[in-house]
Amino acid sequence: MRVLAYELRRLRGLRSTWLLLTAVLLCDAAVAAVLAAQTPAGPLAGSAGVRLLTATVPLIPLPFAALGAGLLGALSYGHEVRHPGLAASQVSYPRRVRLLLAKLVVIAPVAGLLALVTLLIDTVVVHFAFPDGVAVAAWSEPAALSGRVSEALASAGFSGLADLPGAFAPAALAAGQGVPAALLAFVLLVVVAGWTGVLTASLTRSAAAGVLLLCALPPLLESGVALVLRQTGTAWPARATDLLPFQSGVEWAYGWVYGGDDRVAEGGSVLTDPALLAAVAAPAMVLLLVSLLVQARRRAL
C-alpha cells in the first residue's frame, strides 16, 4: 500500500500531469467539434458517431485520449528514471516490480476516467456542433437503439429517447446499436494505452522513446493482423473497424495486403467481440512479461 500511496502522491504532485490532462481534454473537444461541423446532412451512421465521440482523426495512430494516457504513463516512468528516490544498489528486483505494478494500478483508473470525461465532453460538443440536417436515428427511432438501452428505457416506462426531455438529446449519440460496445472498447483502449506507455518507457528507460514506440504499435499490429488474415483467407470482421484504434490503418493495411480488395465480413464472424477486446489488451500483457524479464537483468529502474 505504501508504494501505491507514493505513486499517487507523485502523480498528483507533478504539474505536468494536470497540464497534460487539460491539454488532452481541450484538444479532444476542439477536434470533435471540427469533425461534427463537417458532418454531411442526413442520418448519422453508428460508426461515424463513434468516430466523432472518440475524436478519431485519420492517420493519427490513436485517439487523443489514448495518446494522452500513454504519454502520462511514459512520463510517470521517465520521471522515476530521471529522479530516482533510492540509489541503484538499494533498488532490489522485488521493489522494482512493486513500483512498476503500482504505476500500472494507478494509471488504469486515471486513464479510464480520462476516457469517460472525454466521451462526456465530446457528446455535448458534438451535439451542439452538428450542422442543420444531421439526424441521429437513436433519438427518434426506438428500433435504432441498443438492446440494453431499450430495456433500461422500457423498465422506466419509456418507449424511446424521444420521450425524455430535450436536455437528454446528446445521449442519443451513445445509445445506437453497437455504439455502447464500441465506446466500452474505447475506454479499454485508453487504459491499455496508459499501461503501454508505462511499459514501453520501462523497456527503453526513456519517456520519448516509449511514446514513439506506443505510436508505432497500432499500425504495425494491424498490418500484422492483415497478413495473418490473408494467410487464413479470412475477411476483416465488420466490428473490427469500430474497435481497433488505427481505423484508417485497417483500410490501408487491408487494401495493401489484398491488392485493393475491400472484403469485410458482415454479421457473424469467427472473431467475436471478446476476441477483439482481447486483441486490444494483448500487447500490454506481452509488454508486461517482457518488462518483468528485463527488470530481472537490471540493477536499477
ZAVO-983036 format. One line per field, with one value per residue: residue number from 0; x, y, z of N, C-alpha, C, O in turn. Coordinates in steps of 0.001 Angstrom, whole numbers, plus 500000, padded with zeros to 6 digits. Each point is the difference from the previous one (the first is absolute). Layout:
nr = [NUM ...];
n_u = [X ...];
n_v = [Y ...];
n_w = [Z ...];
ca_u = [X ...];
ca_v = [Y ...];
ca_w = [Z ...];
c_u = [X ...];
c_v = [Y ...];
c_w = [Z ...];
o_u = [X ...];
o_v = [Y ...];
o_w = [Z ...];
REM end
This chain:
nr = [0 1 2 3 4 5 6 7 8 9 10 11 12 13 14 15 16 17 18 19 20 21 22 23 24 25 26 27 28 29 30 31 32 33 34 35 36 37 38 39 40 41 42 43 44 45 46 47 48 49 50 51 52 53 54 55 56 57 58 59 60 61 62 63 64 65 66 67 68 69 70 71 72 73 74 75 76 77 78 79 80 81 82 83 84 85 86 87 88 89 90 91 92 93 94 95 96 97 98 99 100 101 102 103 104 105 106 107 108 109 110 111 112 113 114 115 116 117 118 119 120 121 122 123 124 125 126 127 128 129 130 131 132 133 134 135 136 137 138 139 140 141 142 143 144 145 146 147 148 149 150 151 152 153 154 155 156 157 158 159 160 161 162 163 164 165 166 167 168 169 170 171 172 173 174 175 176 177 178 179 180 181 182 183 184 185 186 187 188 189 190 191 192 193 194 195 196 197 198 199 200 201 202 203 204 205 206 207 208 209 210 211 212 213 214 215 216 217 218 219 220 221 222 223 224 225 226 227 228 229 230 231 232 233 234 235 236 237 238 239 240 241 242 243 244 245 246 247 248 249 250 251 252 253 254 255 256 257 258 259 260 261 262 263 264 265 266 267 268 269 270 271 272 273 274 275 276 277 278 279 280 281 282 283 284 285 286 287 288 289 290 291 292 293 294 295 296 297 298 299 300];
n_u = [500825 501592 500217 498511 500349 501462 499331 498905 501203 500928 498665 499529 501614 499473 501625 501971 500248 500585 502203 501181 499930 501249 502202 500474 499995 501812 501926 500090 500244 502108 501377 499803 501017 502212 500759 499923 501703 501534 499065 500567 499262 498623 499093 499465 501681 499174 500127 498252 498127 500047 499594 497781 498706 500396 498331 498444 502176 498875 500360 497969 502189 500190 498432 498687 497889 499447 499390 497900 498333 499649 498861 497765 498939 499587 498228 498075 499643 498876 497833 498707 499401 498290 497982 501983 498325 500214 501245 501449 501668 499079 500857 499028 500972 500581 502031 501795 500466 501092 502214 501292 500449 501740 502025 500802 500980 502088 501693 500220 500374 502205 501219 499987 501265 502159 500451 500138 501942 501722 499971 500767 502204 501194 499713 501075 502115 500373 499572 501522 501303 498603 500899 499555 498319 501113 500062 499225 501004 502129 500588 500586 502104 497859 498974 499749 498072 501403 501000 502232 500888 500228 501753 501984 500354 500724 502167 501011 499787 502121 498846 500145 501698 499026 500209 502007 500570 499009 499283 498043 499302 500836 498336 498795 501036 499169 498397 501503 498714 500091 498257 497967 498995 498759 497935 498500 499156 498237 498007 498765 498725 498089 498252 498753 498445 498106 498404 498552 498353 498263 498318 498488 498436 498266 498494 498497 498450 498212 500142 501935 501807 500016 500642 502200 501055 499913 501382 501917 499704 499157 501195 501364 499210 499620 501847 500720 498930 500694 501858 499792 499337 501771 501355 499093 500983 501327 497752 500357 500832 497953 499868 500708 498530 498643 500404 499978 501880 501397 498434 500939 500507 498196 499135 500958 499737 498075 499703 500899 498913 498250 501640 499892 501012 498047 501245 497756 501274 498659 499119 498731 500722 501485 499857 500305 497847 498856 499033 497970 498217 499234 498579 497911 498705 499237 499296 497924 498353 499441 498681 497839 498892 499193 498024 498201 499280 498672 497824 499020 499499 498039 501257 499222 499370];
n_v = [498787 498924 497804 498704 499378 498300 497895 499038 499193 497977 498173 499305 498647 498194 501545 498891 499397 501450 500288 498402 499805 501470 499589 498517 500671 501125 498981 499012 501286 500597 498511 499674 501578 499819 498536 500714 501326 498455 500080 498200 501495 500201 498238 500140 499931 497886 498938 500500 498791 497939 499827 499988 498173 498761 501094 498624 499985 500657 497776 500081 499903 502104 498722 501745 499285 499115 501429 500839 498675 499926 501714 499855 498638 500787 501370 498835 499053 501058 500311 498240 499991 501280 499161 499118 498517 498500 499702 500647 501092 502061 500372 499402 497986 498926 500663 498961 497983 499892 500317 498242 498412 500554 499639 497909 499369 500733 498906 498083 499925 499969 498115 498527 500495 499384 497823 499296 500396 498611 498053 499989 500016 498095 498758 500605 499342 497836 499443 500674 498164 498705 499106 501991 499188 501018 498114 500760 498550 500034 501757 499799 499245 499757 500291 502231 499677 501112 498114 500147 500810 498622 498576 500827 500127 498136 499536 501179 498168 499311 501510 501954 499900 499025 497895 499599 500471 501949 500344 498898 502028 501484 500042 501618 501869 500450 501040 501061 499555 498713 501419 499341 498678 501034 500581 498336 499570 501326 499489 498392 500707 501034 498675 499113 501441 500104 498416 500248 501483 499207 498861 501184 501039 498653 499872 501644 499472 499464 501946 501143 499276 500712 502134 500441 499456 501563 501757 499363 500342 501973 501866 500505 501084 502214 501254 500432 501663 502097 500607 500812 502131 501374 500291 501516 501793 500834 499783 501933 499658 499110 498183 498567 499955 498401 497887 499437 499679 498337 501389 501957 499901 500496 502088 501435 499879 500838 502240 500808 499806 501351 501408 500755 498070 500523 498258 499875 499340 499052 501800 498168 499759 499616 501893 498620 500435 498217 498981 500747 499271 497962 500065 500533 498329 499019 501564 500688 498777 500424 501761 499481 498786 501062 501048 498655 499501 501471 500074 498304 501058 500662 501793 500283 501843];
n_w = [500000 501156 499477 501080 502131 500263 499601 501709 501722 499744 500192 502090 500766 498778 500046 500017 502159 501589 500243 501050 502236 501142 500240 501628 502141 500715 500548 502006 501835 500500 500964 502215 501238 500345 501526 502132 500620 500532 502024 498793 498479 501763 498956 502174 498504 499991 498009 498651 500346 499084 497796 499589 500189 498175 498943 499109 500547 498180 499721 500973 500450 500759 500958 499452 499787 498001 498374 500056 499260 497773 499078 500141 498539 497923 499799 499795 497986 498357 500537 499456 497834 499299 500526 499430 500226 498334 501829 498389 501044 499808 497960 501928 499738 501882 500704 499182 500881 501967 499880 499447 501517 501321 499112 500103 501931 500285 499010 501166 502207 500419 499765 501706 501787 499854 500357 502130 501054 499566 501106 502106 500449 499869 501853 501866 500442 500512 502124 501491 500133 501195 498142 499094 501232 501658 498813 501963 498600 500686 498708 497840 499919 500587 498019 500111 501115 501357 499310 500053 498086 498239 500060 499358 497774 498927 500324 498343 498697 499631 498812 501075 498503 498210 500766 499055 502122 499493 502100 499737 499370 501459 501529 499016 500696 502040 498809 498721 498225 501845 500032 500714 498465 498402 500652 499835 497948 499548 500901 499009 498292 500598 500493 498340 499255 501227 499734 498299 500457 501224 499042 498848 501241 500531 498312 499669 501560 498733 501128 499894 501129 502130 500336 500060 501913 501616 499772 500987 502194 500690 499622 501717 501809 499862 500244 502095 501102 499497 501090 502098 500277 499868 501776 501397 499027 501593 499991 498870 502059 499720 501343 498434 498301 500820 499365 497824 501187 499525 500843 500560 502193 501270 500178 501466 502231 500842 500233 501912 501959 500427 500583 502121 500497 499025 499386 499822 501700 498465 501046 499587 502105 498336 498792 501732 500570 500726 498237 499408 501163 499434 498247 500690 500811 498132 498546 500529 499085 497866 499510 500329 498475 498192 500249 499892 497927 498936 500620 498896 498080 500888 499442 497899 501130];
ca_u = [499175 500839 500469 498864 499844 501113 499779 498876 500486 500906 499206 499236 500892 500679 499201 499820 498810 498788 500115 499761 498586 499252 500260 499299 498565 499751 500252 498987 498738 500135 499980 498641 499140 500324 499483 498540 499572 500190 499128 498989 498601 499443 500113 501362 500286 500553 501463 500378 499803 501097 501185 499826 500077 501373 500882 500961 500445 500773 501469 500548 499940 499105 499208 500738 499960 500956 501336 500252 500228 501306 501034 500013 500686 501429 500616 500097 501211 501157 500330 500644 501367 500762 500097 499791 499891 500994 501185 499794 500368 498972 498736 500029 499038 498612 499569 499773 498762 498876 499838 499443 498592 499274 499760 498923 498745 499580 499704 498780 498799 500182 499738 498583 499247 500265 499179 498593 499806 500054 498747 498933 500189 499811 498570 499349 500578 499557 498561 499789 500766 499405 499274 498589 499756 500565 499013 500470 498856 499668 499144 498603 499596 500328 500640 501426 500652 500649 499068 500022 499409 498551 499499 500035 498926 498721 499804 499648 498713 500161 500096 501191 500649 499190 499094 500733 500153 500954 501361 500642 500233 501367 500201 499675 501229 500654 498998 499643 500379 501420 500825 500526 501108 501171 500498 500654 501305 500811 500488 501042 501150 500705 500685 501122 501001 500720 500909 501046 500950 500863 500843 500992 500998 500838 500927 500986 500477 499862 498599 499828 500050 498806 498856 500183 499677 498555 499362 500324 499390 498718 500089 500771 499182 498891 500571 500275 498727 499578 500784 499497 498703 500205 500471 498895 498870 498903 499769 499921 498675 499382 500154 501401 500267 499554 500705 501441 500252 500551 498962 500446 501015 499318 499686 501241 500677 499212 500126 501372 500258 499137 500054 498854 498736 499441 499081 499773 499029 498791 499272 500796 501397 500757 500580 498893 500356 501025 501300 500525 500432 501247 501051 500407 500731 501127 501343 500418 500370 501306 500996 500203 500896 501340 500539 500416 501241 501074 500317 500792 501395 500496 500316 499274 498781];
ca_v = [501213 501191 500332 500593 501361 500780 500259 500917 501333 500481 500359 501225 501116 500518 500963 499509 499141 500814 500684 499017 499637 501146 500109 498907 500301 501122 499567 499007 500696 500820 499116 499474 501061 500201 498847 500052 501082 499567 498858 500313 499866 498668 499143 499756 498587 499714 500057 501414 500558 499557 500767 501355 500018 499693 500966 499233 500721 499112 500044 500114 498590 499759 501173 500932 499544 498898 500585 500677 498999 499402 500981 500110 498819 500071 501033 499525 499176 500819 500811 499117 499766 501243 500418 498799 500231 499193 499649 498787 498825 499723 499678 498579 499598 500063 501389 500535 499409 500623 501366 499918 499612 501124 500975 499470 500054 501396 500610 499419 500814 501347 499905 499715 501223 500916 499565 500300 501453 500430 499587 500879 501323 499907 499810 501310 500863 499527 500288 501414 500384 499433 500929 499671 498897 498745 499323 498855 499099 499448 500919 499953 498657 499007 498829 500268 500001 498792 499147 500253 501321 499822 499326 500947 500967 499317 499780 501288 500427 500801 499211 500420 501190 501178 500240 500717 501431 500328 500088 498698 499735 499543 498591 499153 499689 498843 498976 499246 498591 499751 501115 499807 499042 500652 500978 499223 499630 501219 500186 498992 500411 501077 499392 499223 500958 500458 498923 499838 501083 499657 498831 500332 500861 499172 499236 500885 500938 501333 500321 500312 498750 499234 500552 499659 498581 499900 500446 499084 498683 499718 499641 498766 498865 499776 499462 498596 499277 499886 498931 498722 499746 499620 498611 499110 500234 500564 501425 500813 500073 501317 500789 500330 501395 500825 499690 500200 501445 500668 499560 500185 498976 498762 500066 500035 498708 498987 500228 499714 498565 499278 500598 500852 499312 500586 499063 500111 498993 500589 499187 499137 499873 499088 500822 500573 501214 499733 499779 501296 500675 499355 500445 501337 499915 499070 500619 500414 498804 499562 500971 499799 498856 500391 500952 499257 499301 500988 500519 498998 500088 501338 500322 501225 500163];
ca_w = [500000 500054 498666 499296 500507 499455 498582 499884 500382 498953 498824 500283 500309 498813 499248 498632 499959 499824 498714 498947 500004 499486 498560 499315 499984 499095 498621 499637 499768 498796 498828 499871 499483 498583 499257 499999 499118 498615 499734 498975 500406 499829 501189 500473 500224 501321 499984 499909 501326 500862 499646 500509 501462 500415 499329 499232 498811 499117 499979 501355 500403 501134 500398 500855 501389 500130 499933 501265 501046 499756 500359 501464 500511 499676 500835 501385 500133 499677 501167 500972 499532 500110 501406 500823 501435 500695 499216 499212 500781 501001 499335 499674 498969 500483 500132 498663 499494 500722 499506 498648 500126 500598 498930 499165 500755 500138 498700 499427 500250 499451 498568 499822 500287 498884 498866 500267 499957 498600 499367 500473 499402 498551 499720 500045 498966 498685 499867 499688 498814 498786 499115 499769 499074 500497 500841 500779 499953 501311 500762 499565 499583 501038 499408 499820 501302 500492 500722 501442 500218 499852 501200 501118 499815 500202 501436 500602 499465 498798 498769 499265 500532 499706 501126 501034 499715 498949 500527 499862 498584 499693 500349 498852 499278 500613 500302 498810 499963 499891 500461 501354 500011 499430 500966 501050 499467 500017 501370 500190 499196 500698 501145 499466 499541 501189 500400 498988 500195 501142 499709 498970 500635 500872 499162 499365 501018 499425 499751 498581 499238 500331 499264 498587 499850 500158 498757 498905 500182 499320 498573 499826 500417 499084 498761 500262 499999 498603 499384 500516 499387 498597 499956 500368 499108 500782 499782 501211 500628 499841 501227 500248 499668 501118 501235 499893 500118 498829 499082 498626 499784 499633 498583 499237 500069 499315 498567 499566 500053 499075 498685 499742 500294 501214 500634 501441 500429 500573 500983 500848 499597 500846 501049 500765 500732 501018 499364 499593 501221 500418 499080 500424 501265 499924 499984 501334 500757 499496 500471 501436 500170 499557 500980 501197 499662 499857 501325 500719 499570 500296 501381 500315 499232];
c_u = [500858 500475 498867 499786 501106 499750 498846 500410 500897 499213 499225 500904 500706 499080 499725 498769 498755 500042 499679 498524 499135 500173 499267 498510 499675 500184 498933 498670 500059 499925 498603 499054 500243 499451 498478 499487 500116 499110 498948 498590 499497 500130 501457 500181 500634 501507 500494 499824 501107 501261 499905 500184 501410 501016 501115 500309 500803 501499 500623 499820 499024 499131 500766 500006 500996 501437 500352 500278 501360 501132 500100 500717 501494 500713 500148 501237 501244 500424 500719 501456 500857 500228 499750 499959 501042 501202 499773 500289 498937 498656 500058 498930 498565 499487 499710 498701 498794 499756 499391 498517 499170 499698 498864 498650 499490 499583 498691 498758 500121 499679 498520 499135 500206 499147 498535 499725 500045 498724 498850 500104 499722 498533 499274 500501 499488 498535 499766 500754 499411 499368 498552 499892 500591 499019 500634 498814 499574 499081 498530 499500 500383 500706 501496 500773 500707 499020 499949 499414 498487 499399 499973 498887 498637 499720 499615 498698 500080 500123 501252 500583 499170 499014 500670 500047 501098 501436 500760 500313 501445 500232 499697 501244 500657 499050 499610 500477 501506 500883 500493 501166 501271 500589 500652 501386 500938 500576 501116 501259 500806 500771 501224 501102 500794 500983 501171 501035 500957 500997 501036 501074 500904 501013 501108 500660 499974 498520 499755 499994 498779 498777 500109 499649 498501 499288 500259 499258 498698 500129 500777 499158 498887 500493 500332 498742 499500 500758 499515 498666 500139 500418 498870 498780 498791 499869 499976 498603 499440 500220 501435 500288 499512 500863 501501 500310 500390 499106 500373 501100 499400 499748 501273 500674 499234 500112 501380 500254 499199 499976 498766 498675 499482 499028 499936 498924 498815 499395 500947 501401 500685 500704 498866 500465 501004 501385 500619 500477 501302 501154 500492 500883 501265 501361 500488 500424 501370 501093 500273 500948 501428 500647 500470 501301 501181 500412 500858 501477 500594 500342 499305 498736 500302];
c_v = [501260 500400 500585 501448 500901 500373 500980 501422 500576 500470 501294 501206 500593 500953 499515 499100 500814 500763 499047 499626 501136 500134 498923 500302 501123 499593 499024 500678 500835 499142 499428 501053 500232 498848 500025 501077 499616 498809 500364 499769 498592 499188 499713 498520 499797 500100 501437 500686 499620 500797 501439 500051 499720 500920 499290 500720 499042 500298 500325 498634 499689 501231 500858 499545 498872 500512 500702 499032 499331 500931 500156 498802 500037 501031 499537 499145 500810 500885 499173 499742 501244 500399 498797 500346 499247 499768 498661 498744 499619 499609 498549 499673 500009 501425 500606 499463 500627 501419 500003 499646 501130 501066 499532 500103 501437 500587 499480 500826 501416 499995 499720 501228 501029 499637 500356 501500 500506 499599 500920 501376 499954 499813 501338 500893 499608 500331 501448 500452 499451 501096 499555 498846 498680 499381 498800 499056 499514 500909 499819 498610 498979 498769 500187 499970 498678 499200 500302 501369 499910 499351 500950 501031 499365 499765 501283 500558 500880 499082 500340 501250 501249 500315 500778 501492 500259 500084 498690 499667 499582 498521 499075 499608 498726 498837 499163 498559 499851 501091 499803 499024 500627 501021 499306 499554 501211 500253 498994 500377 501078 499450 499210 500923 500562 498962 499867 501104 499734 498909 500299 500927 499195 499183 500876 500946 501434 500246 500268 498741 499139 500486 499668 498536 499767 500379 499035 498675 499793 499688 498722 498779 499728 499508 498521 499157 499813 498887 498627 499649 499610 498543 499019 500174 500574 501482 500738 499914 501408 500870 500445 501464 500950 499797 500235 501486 500681 499683 500237 499004 498655 499983 499960 498625 498937 500154 499651 498495 499254 500617 500789 499339 500477 499063 500222 498997 500695 499038 499192 499837 499027 500756 500699 501258 499731 499758 501315 500797 499402 500422 501395 499923 499160 500682 500420 498799 499481 500938 499839 498831 500350 500943 499293 499247 500968 500527 499013 500076 501379 500140 501278 500041 500232];
c_w = [500000 498617 499159 500447 499455 498546 499793 500371 498914 498780 500232 500175 498803 499242 498584 499878 499682 498680 498850 499918 499437 498493 499224 499894 499016 498539 499527 499678 498720 498739 499791 499425 498511 499160 499918 499052 498530 499635 498952 500524 499705 501267 500336 500292 501374 500042 499906 501352 500961 499706 500508 501518 500501 499343 499246 498696 499130 500082 501348 500653 501125 500230 501004 501453 500227 499926 501314 501132 499821 500368 501507 500620 499735 500866 501447 500204 499681 501153 501052 499611 500199 501455 500899 501481 500815 499090 499302 500809 501016 499376 499541 498968 500521 500153 498636 499411 500691 499503 498607 500053 500609 498948 499099 500701 500088 498664 499422 500310 499468 498502 499729 500248 498891 498790 500209 499932 498562 499261 500408 499346 498505 499634 499964 498869 498616 499781 499582 498747 498708 499146 499838 499003 500431 500987 500684 500168 501373 500808 499646 499639 501075 499431 499833 501308 500265 500844 501483 500324 499893 501231 501192 499885 500244 501477 500721 499444 498772 498785 499197 500611 499767 501119 501122 499667 498971 500484 499858 498544 499694 500299 498842 499219 500514 500230 498802 500066 499773 500544 501437 500068 499447 500965 501190 499558 499969 501391 500297 499237 500706 501199 499532 499488 501172 500503 499022 500119 501145 499609 498924 500561 500925 499198 499443 500990 499484 499705 498520 499147 500284 499246 498513 499741 500133 498704 498846 500103 499223 498516 499761 500347 498994 498638 500167 500013 498574 499285 500449 499358 498533 499898 500301 499097 500698 499715 501329 500591 499884 501228 500224 499720 501083 501243 499920 499885 498694 498806 498542 499675 499650 498497 499150 499977 499235 498481 499481 499940 498932 498600 499651 500242 501345 500691 501506 500369 500653 501012 500861 499465 500921 501110 500732 500716 501127 499405 499567 501211 500516 499105 500363 501247 499906 499975 501380 500839 499570 500489 501494 500251 499604 501014 501264 499750 499916 501362 500785 499651 500262 501470 500464 499169 498531];
o_u = [499589 500091 500247 499749 499758 500217 500055 499596 499920 500305 499911 499599 500540 498865 498963 499389 499224 498966 499316 499438 499066 499033 499478 499402 499014 499163 499533 499352 499026 499319 499529 499138 499050 499419 499425 498989 499318 500091 499306 499783 500447 500484 500831 499281 500635 500556 501020 500810 500425 500704 501007 500685 500381 501201 501172 499095 500866 500425 501224 498879 499514 500397 500923 501009 500665 500866 501120 500899 500712 500996 501099 500786 500798 501125 500962 500666 501034 501193 500898 500867 501155 501046 498950 500769 500320 499885 499232 499330 499999 499056 500482 499121 499125 498829 499027 499258 498999 498851 499144 499191 498844 498922 499163 498996 498795 499031 499361 499302 499002 499298 499413 499056 499063 499444 499342 498968 499205 499501 499176 499002 499326 499545 499198 499208 499620 499613 499180 499690 500424 499316 499637 500750 499711 499580 500619 499054 498809 499349 499136 498790 501185 500776 500729 501223 499623 499135 498915 499347 499283 498936 499050 499382 499115 498857 499375 499573 499033 500593 500434 499444 500121 499503 499326 499748 500905 500926 501229 500461 500192 500879 500448 500013 500654 500372 499120 500798 500554 501192 501182 500949 501092 501220 500973 500950 501207 501175 501025 501110 501230 501135 501075 501182 501213 501142 501148 501194 501198 501191 501142 501172 501185 501108 501155 501001 500827 499343 498986 499148 499500 499199 498999 499364 499436 499060 499198 499842 499865 499478 499671 500033 499732 499324 499796 499991 499473 499422 499904 499777 499223 499530 499975 499045 498877 501004 499824 499026 500738 500152 500245 500812 500445 500155 500619 499236 499484 500377 499704 500204 500603 500302 500060 500392 500591 500184 500139 500610 500503 499208 499546 498966 500714 499011 501018 498966 500157 500169 500973 500221 499586 500353 499401 501192 500968 501010 501213 501035 500881 501132 501177 500966 500879 500906 501182 500953 500809 501063 501134 500908 500951 501191 501039 500861 501097 501189 500807 500838 501165 499552 500086 499788 499079];
o_v = [501022 501187 500852 500875 501157 501145 500847 500955 501188 501041 500845 501127 501102 499650 500324 499923 499634 500169 500373 499942 499756 500248 500263 499803 499920 500319 500078 499667 500053 500360 499924 499677 500179 500231 499673 499805 500580 499485 501005 499210 499348 500509 499820 499435 500899 500542 500348 500844 500815 500405 500585 500883 500476 499859 500358 500296 499295 501144 500095 499493 498873 501107 499522 500157 499961 499530 499888 500231 499765 499571 500131 500157 499646 499767 500361 500100 499830 500212 500496 499901 499896 500557 499930 500832 500404 500049 499163 498981 498877 499667 499705 500813 500522 500265 500739 500735 500303 500419 500832 500611 500194 500595 500804 500338 500228 500755 500697 500380 500590 500884 500582 500259 500704 500881 500477 500416 500861 500766 500373 500543 500878 500512 500249 500669 500859 500398 500261 501047 500392 500871 498881 499929 498973 500650 499161 500304 499786 499540 500022 499797 499703 499361 499016 500140 498955 500571 500053 500172 500615 500405 499990 500358 500614 500126 499967 501087 500685 498924 499205 500555 500969 501123 500503 500380 499184 499870 499987 498895 499112 499381 498854 498953 499280 499030 499148 499638 500544 499774 500234 500226 499772 500137 500509 500023 499859 500344 500353 499817 499948 500405 500100 499690 500179 500320 499831 499753 500263 500103 499556 499882 500309 499733 499579 500635 500825 499185 499567 499836 499316 499189 499657 499673 499168 499321 499914 499303 498966 498974 499240 498997 498847 499211 499204 498880 498941 499268 499071 498854 499200 499276 498892 499229 499835 500704 499396 500128 500982 501215 500866 500614 501146 500922 500363 500749 501077 499221 499165 499646 499221 499021 499315 499510 499179 499018 499479 499495 499067 499576 499966 500653 499945 500456 500146 499915 500724 498783 500528 500049 499789 499412 500936 500305 500752 500382 500177 500665 500720 500140 500313 500754 500126 499531 499844 500095 499593 499548 500181 500107 499640 499884 500351 499933 499693 500179 500405 499529 500243 499222 500378 499151 500159];
o_w = [499450 499685 499147 499171 499659 499605 499108 499336 499687 499419 499109 499708 500092 499676 499420 498934 499117 499353 499048 498907 499236 499281 498916 498941 499268 499155 498864 499007 499249 499040 498865 499182 499237 498939 498962 499326 499155 498886 500152 500919 499056 501011 499110 500824 500551 500955 500594 500381 500819 500926 500399 500517 501069 500231 500114 499219 500518 500161 500091 500049 500095 499636 500659 500688 501035 500739 500497 500808 500976 500584 500541 500934 500867 500443 500677 501030 500645 500215 500679 500869 500412 500335 500640 500482 501118 498775 500474 499833 500504 500718 498906 499713 499308 499728 499844 499348 499350 499858 499698 499301 499622 500002 499589 499374 499898 499929 499211 499060 499585 499510 499087 499255 499623 499344 499075 499473 499623 499175 499165 499527 499461 498977 499100 499337 499206 498902 499120 499433 498912 500536 500365 499027 499385 500957 499347 500725 500230 500938 500877 499893 500153 500711 499879 500002 499469 500664 500578 501029 500789 500469 500782 501002 500598 500441 501060 500388 499671 500078 499166 500948 500750 500089 500898 498857 499829 499198 500067 499713 499169 499401 499996 499352 499245 500660 500120 500865 499044 500209 500253 500752 500521 500081 500557 500782 500200 500132 500583 500500 500004 500248 500592 500147 499897 500328 500413 499834 499892 500297 500113 499640 500126 500466 499931 499669 500388 499353 499453 499127 499106 499535 499372 498998 499290 499587 499070 498998 499346 499565 499090 499286 499661 499341 499084 499489 499658 499197 499198 499611 499480 499122 499463 500091 499524 499889 501058 499258 500086 499869 500840 500691 500053 500801 501001 499393 499700 499125 499145 498838 499261 499316 498979 498941 499299 499281 498894 499058 499374 499158 498856 499862 501001 500574 500676 499338 500983 499915 500539 498790 501140 501022 499470 500023 500114 500590 500106 499938 500472 500462 499823 500122 500852 500689 500309 500774 500834 500428 500445 500825 500694 500289 500560 500877 500468 500264 500837 500769 499687 500843 501169 499134 499199];
REM end
